[in-house]
Structures are given as structure tokens and as C-alpha cells.
């Protein structure tokens, strides 16, 4: 900022003001944060030159509808602004952004840490192909985090650096217990994972089992999504329908496997997650 000219600062402020205006308008119309991001991407990458018109925001927001495909959205934008944008170019950009987004609109109760939303968190991690890096808990893996983890864990991370760089750098990553801790530390208001927040300490998979007051062998497990499943040195999340999701290892990342075929030996209710009786029914 100190090296910018007054003209450059003015342009930057104009962009910031427009981004805020788009966010306000999309929110007022009831669109999610994810759809708002789509509108902002279209503005910054394709429609900046059209933004001087007084009705720009209304025209842009008017291109959005519920349950809309990328192809339908781009067709609406091209019709509204006379552009010739390509769906594949837009989708390529948005898919990269979507892979990192966490959709809290699918949470049943963002104000509490509960078993249903933990299961949804795990489903999103699986669907968006989160990677595995030992010692991480759902953050977007950047160069700074990777360098820190290599220093902290030279064997688990350092020896896998080349693979991690090729496959996981730039996306969200977690280890097995980190997949659970990431949800516990996630702030739905800011969209950030805040280390050791919400009164949840940093712990491993085996101490987690020790901490649990409700637990048992896997043959006694109740059919409740969001219950943790455990084996020596590893932990996962039961998501219902006989399936578990867990951050497996560096090569596989976050995967889904059948409960009966995954080697789990115990189940537990995670101490800082609520399990209302209604969810069991």
C-alpha cells in the first residue's frame, strides 16, 4: 500500500467497495456464502469493466438462481452483459475455490458442536478430496504450514514432502484426529479454524479414547452419525449408512470405508461433541 500511487489506491478501494456491495446484495437475496463467492469471482475476473454502470450489482445478482448449474449461470451472465464467457473456464476456477470452501449452510446447528454437523463436516472433507498431512487439522496447506510441519515432524512429513507437494499443497489437509479437531475448532462466523478454541485442547487419537466417558467395543456401537470409531493409533468418524470417513494416510488422504471392513475395534462419543437423543432416533 505504501508503494501505491493515489490512483492505484483508489482503484483498490473501488474493488473492495464493490466486493462488499455484492456480498450485501447476495446475502439480502438469501444466497449462501458459496454463491456470493461465485458472484465476486465473476466480477473480479470477467466483469470489472462493466461495474461502472449503476445497475451492475442488480444485474449481476439477477443472473443467479437456486439449484443452478455453472452452464446455466454463465449463459445468464452472457445474456445480461453481452459477454462470451466459457463455462469450462469459469468451472475450472470455481472448482479450485469450492474444494477449499466449507459449506455451513448444511449444518443443522452452527452454534453448537454436535454429532450431525461433525458427520457433515467429514462428508464435505471426503467429497472435496482433502489430503493427509500429519499434524494438520483442516487448514488450507500453504508453504508456511508445510515448512513448519516438516520441521516438527521430519519423519512423518519430511520424508513425504515430494508427494505432499505434488498432491496436497494448496488444498485442505488433516490427519486422522485433525479431521475431528478441525471441526471442533472451526468458527462458523469467520470461516476460520482457530487452534484450541471452543475449550477444546489439542490431543491425539488414543488420549481421545481415554477421555471419552461413553465408549465400547465396536460390536456394541449405536447407529448414530458423528460417533467416533477407533483402532490402535487411528480414529475416524461414523457418518451413517454403515460408512466411516477418516484421514487415512499421506497417499490416500481422506477416504470413506465400510464400518464392518475397516478394522475398527472401539467406538466413542467425543467429549466436546453433543449427542442429542433425537438424533439417535
Helices and strands as residue ranges (DSSP letters): H 6-28, H 33-45, G 48-50, H 56-61, H 70-81, H 87-98, G 104-106, H 115-127, E 137-140, H 143-152, G 158-160, H 161-167, E 172-174, H 176-184, E 186-187, E 192-193, H 205-211, E 215-217, G 218-220, E 228-231, E 234-240, E 243-249, E 253-258, G 259-261, E 266-268, H 277-280
